[in-house]
Amino acid sequence: MDSSVKKIIYILLLSCVLITGCAKNKKIDIDKVQSSVNEYYDEFRAGYLRGEIAVTNKPLIGRDGEITRYTDKNGNILRYTLVICGETGKILYEYYFMKEYIYINILDENYTSPIYEKTPYILYRTLKEGVVYKNTIYRLENGEAIESDTRTMGLFYKTEEELSDLMNES
């Protein structure tokens, strides 16, 4: 093989590696995400108060909890809320369907004793925030978007389709 052909192949391979590596480091603009979430929530709350948002909730089959879907008057899904209760805790998942991504808020509460005993106190709470952008999960932490996965985030579902299927089977 000619040395100039080898150089061209080397340059092409190096370019592919660099492009692939750079594509993995997609930057999420945290300020834009937080601004979008605040704006979205303000519009959501105003629409809810005007009676423009329909709410449907169902118990979860096979789990102690419920799923709630919020839709606008055109039937577009705006939000899902998923509550899963356990003997010594509760997890609240909120999924906000925005234009470019899904914003996820997870509140995990753990109690000092089982819920059915007297008055359990909250031992501790954990709040996690994340976004699903182009089918990749990012954990929002300390002003940064860190690429993550469903296990690390504690997610059972990450797409609108999965939540819709859960709603339909409940």
The 8 nearest C-alpha neighbors of each residue, nearest first, counted from 0:
[[1, 2, 4, 5, 3, 6, 8, 7],
 [0, 2, 4, 3, 5, 6, 7, 8],
 [3, 1, 5, 4, 6, 0, 7, 8],
 [2, 4, 6, 5, 1, 7, 0, 8],
 [5, 3, 7, 1, 6, 2, 8, 0],
 [6, 4, 2, 8, 3, 7, 9, 1],
 [7, 5, 9, 3, 4, 8, 10, 2],
 [6, 8, 4, 10, 9, 5, 11, 3],
 [9, 7, 11, 5, 10, 6, 12, 4],
 [8, 10, 6, 12, 7, 11, 5, 13],
 [11, 9, 13, 7, 8, 12, 14, 6],
 [10, 12, 14, 8, 9, 13, 7, 15],
 [13, 11, 15, 9, 14, 10, 8, 16],
 [12, 14, 10, 16, 15, 11, 9, 17],
 [15, 13, 11, 17, 12, 16, 18, 10],
 [14, 16, 12, 18, 13, 17, 19, 11],
 [17, 15, 13, 19, 14, 18, 20, 12],
 [16, 18, 20, 14, 19, 15, 21, 13],
 [17, 19, 15, 21, 20, 16, 14, 22],
 [18, 20, 22, 16, 17, 21, 15, 23],
 [21, 19, 17, 23, 22, 18, 16, 24],
 [20, 22, 18, 24, 23, 19, 17, 25],
 [21, 23, 19, 24, 20, 25, 18, 17],
 [24, 22, 21, 20, 25, 19, 18, 26],
 [25, 23, 21, 22, 26, 20, 146, 19],
 [26, 24, 23, 22, 27, 21, 146, 144],
 [27, 25, 24, 28, 144, 29, 23, 145],
 [26, 28, 29, 144, 25, 32, 143, 31],
 [27, 29, 31, 30, 32, 26, 144, 143],
 [30, 28, 32, 31, 27, 33, 142, 143],
 [29, 31, 33, 32, 28, 34, 142, 35],
 [30, 32, 34, 28, 29, 33, 35, 27],
 [33, 31, 29, 35, 30, 34, 36, 28],
 [34, 32, 36, 30, 35, 31, 29, 37],
 [33, 35, 31, 37, 36, 32, 30, 38],
 [36, 34, 32, 38, 33, 37, 39, 31],
 [35, 37, 39, 33, 38, 34, 40, 32],
 [38, 36, 40, 34, 39, 35, 33, 41],
 [37, 39, 35, 41, 36, 40, 34, 42],
 [40, 38, 36, 42, 37, 41, 35, 43],
 [39, 41, 43, 37, 42, 38, 36, 44],
 [40, 42, 38, 44, 43, 39, 45, 37],
 [43, 41, 45, 39, 40, 44, 46, 38],
 [44, 42, 40, 46, 41, 45, 39, 47],
 [43, 45, 47, 41, 46, 42, 40, 48],
 [44, 46, 42, 48, 47, 43, 41, 49],
 [47, 45, 49, 51, 43, 44, 48, 42],
 [46, 48, 44, 52, 50, 49, 45, 51],
 [47, 49, 45, 50, 46, 44, 51, 52],
 [50, 48, 46, 47, 51, 45, 52, 44],
 [51, 49, 47, 48, 52, 46, 53, 45],
 [50, 52, 46, 49, 47, 72, 71, 53],
 [53, 51, 71, 47, 70, 50, 46, 72],
 [54, 52, 70, 69, 71, 51, 55, 72],
 [53, 55, 69, 68, 52, 56, 70, 67],
 [56, 54, 68, 67, 69, 53, 57, 66],
 [55, 57, 67, 66, 68, 54, 65, 58],
 [58, 56, 66, 65, 169, 59, 67, 55],
 [57, 59, 65, 64, 169, 66, 60, 56],
 [60, 58, 65, 169, 64, 62, 61, 57],
 [59, 61, 169, 62, 58, 168, 63, 64],
 [60, 62, 59, 63, 169, 64, 58, 65],
 [63, 61, 59, 60, 64, 83, 84, 58],
 [62, 64, 84, 83, 59, 85, 61, 65],
 [65, 63, 83, 82, 59, 84, 62, 58],
 [66, 64, 58, 59, 82, 57, 81, 67],
 [65, 67, 81, 57, 56, 80, 58, 82],
 [68, 66, 56, 80, 55, 79, 81, 57],
 [67, 69, 79, 55, 54, 78, 56, 70],
 [68, 70, 54, 78, 77, 53, 76, 79],
 [71, 69, 76, 53, 75, 77, 74, 52],
 [70, 72, 52, 74, 73, 75, 51, 53],
 [71, 73, 74, 51, 52, 70, 53, 75],
 [74, 72, 71, 75, 70, 76, 52, 51],
 [75, 73, 71, 70, 72, 76, 53, 77],
 [76, 74, 70, 71, 73, 77, 72, 69],
 [77, 75, 70, 78, 69, 74, 71, 96],
 [78, 76, 96, 70, 69, 95, 75, 71],
 [77, 79, 95, 69, 94, 96, 76, 68],
 [78, 80, 68, 94, 67, 93, 69, 81],
 [81, 79, 93, 67, 92, 66, 94, 68],
 [80, 82, 66, 92, 91, 65, 67, 93],
 [83, 81, 91, 64, 65, 90, 92, 66],
 [82, 84, 64, 90, 89, 63, 81, 91],
 [85, 83, 89, 63, 64, 88, 90, 82],
 [86, 84, 88, 87, 89, 83, 63, 114],
 [85, 87, 113, 114, 88, 84, 115, 112],
 [88, 86, 113, 110, 85, 109, 114, 112],
 [87, 89, 109, 85, 108, 110, 86, 84],
 [88, 90, 84, 108, 83, 85, 107, 109],
 [91, 89, 107, 83, 106, 82, 108, 84],
 [90, 92, 82, 106, 105, 81, 107, 93],
 [93, 91, 105, 81, 80, 104, 82, 90],
 [92, 94, 80, 104, 103, 79, 105, 81],
 [93, 95, 103, 79, 78, 102, 80, 96],
 [96, 94, 78, 102, 101, 97, 77, 103],
 [97, 95, 101, 77, 78, 94, 100, 102],
 [96, 98, 100, 101, 99, 95, 102, 77],
 [99, 97, 100, 96, 101, 35, 95, 39],
 [100, 98, 97, 132, 101, 133, 96, 131],
 [99, 101, 132, 97, 131, 98, 102, 130],
 [100, 102, 96, 131, 130, 95, 97, 103],
 [101, 103, 130, 95, 94, 129, 100, 131],
 [104, 102, 94, 129, 93, 128, 130, 101],
 [103, 105, 128, 93, 92, 127, 129, 94],
 [106, 104, 92, 127, 126, 91, 128, 107],
 [107, 105, 126, 91, 90, 125, 108, 92],
 [106, 108, 90, 125, 124, 89, 105, 126],
 [109, 107, 124, 89, 88, 123, 90, 106],
 [110, 108, 88, 122, 123, 121, 87, 124],
 [109, 111, 121, 122, 87, 88, 112, 120],
 [110, 112, 122, 120, 119, 121, 109, 113],
 [113, 111, 119, 110, 87, 114, 116, 120],
 [114, 112, 87, 86, 115, 116, 119, 110],
 [113, 115, 116, 86, 87, 119, 112, 110],
 [114, 116, 113, 117, 86, 118, 119, 112],
 [117, 115, 114, 113, 118, 119, 112, 86],
 [118, 116, 119, 115, 114, 113, 112, 120],
 [119, 117, 116, 120, 114, 115, 112, 113],
 [120, 118, 112, 111, 110, 114, 117, 121],
 [121, 119, 111, 110, 122, 118, 112, 109],
 [120, 122, 110, 123, 109, 111, 119, 108],
 [121, 123, 110, 111, 109, 120, 124, 108],
 [124, 122, 121, 109, 108, 125, 110, 107],
 [125, 123, 108, 107, 109, 126, 106, 122],
 [124, 126, 107, 106, 108, 127, 123, 105],
 [125, 127, 106, 105, 107, 124, 128, 104],
 [128, 126, 105, 104, 125, 106, 129, 152],
 [129, 127, 104, 139, 103, 138, 105, 126],
 [128, 130, 138, 139, 103, 137, 102, 104],
 [129, 131, 102, 137, 101, 103, 136, 132],
 [130, 132, 136, 101, 135, 100, 134, 137],
 [131, 133, 100, 135, 134, 130, 136, 101],
 [132, 134, 135, 131, 100, 99, 136, 101],
 [133, 135, 132, 131, 136, 158, 157, 100],
 [136, 134, 132, 131, 133, 137, 146, 147],
 [135, 137, 131, 147, 148, 130, 146, 132],
 [136, 138, 146, 145, 147, 130, 129, 144],
 [139, 137, 129, 145, 144, 147, 128, 140],
 [140, 138, 144, 129, 128, 143, 137, 145],
 [139, 141, 143, 142, 138, 144, 145, 128],
 [142, 140, 143, 139, 144, 145, 138, 29],
 [141, 143, 140, 29, 139, 144, 30, 28],
 [144, 142, 140, 141, 139, 145, 29, 138],
 [145, 143, 139, 137, 138, 27, 140, 146],
 [144, 146, 138, 137, 147, 143, 139, 140],
 [147, 145, 137, 136, 138, 144, 148, 135],
 [146, 148, 137, 136, 138, 145, 151, 152],
 [147, 149, 151, 150, 136, 152, 146, 137],
 [150, 148, 154, 152, 151, 153, 155, 147],
 [149, 151, 153, 152, 148, 154, 155, 147],
 [150, 152, 153, 148, 149, 147, 154, 138],
 [153, 151, 149, 150, 154, 148, 147, 138],
 [154, 152, 150, 151, 149, 155, 105, 148],
 [155, 153, 149, 152, 156, 150, 157, 151],
 [154, 156, 153, 149, 157, 150, 152, 161],
 [157, 155, 154, 161, 158, 162, 149, 159],
 [156, 158, 154, 155, 159, 161, 131, 149],
 [159, 157, 160, 161, 156, 162, 101, 134],
 [158, 160, 162, 161, 163, 157, 96, 156],
 [159, 161, 163, 158, 162, 164, 165, 157],
 [162, 160, 164, 158, 163, 159, 156, 165],
 [161, 163, 165, 159, 164, 160, 166, 158],
 [162, 164, 166, 160, 165, 161, 159, 167],
 [165, 163, 167, 161, 166, 162, 160, 168],
 [164, 166, 162, 168, 163, 167, 169, 161],
 [167, 165, 163, 169, 164, 168, 162, 66],
 [166, 168, 164, 165, 169, 163, 162, 57],
 [169, 167, 165, 166, 164, 60, 59, 163],
 [168, 60, 59, 166, 167, 165, 57, 58]]
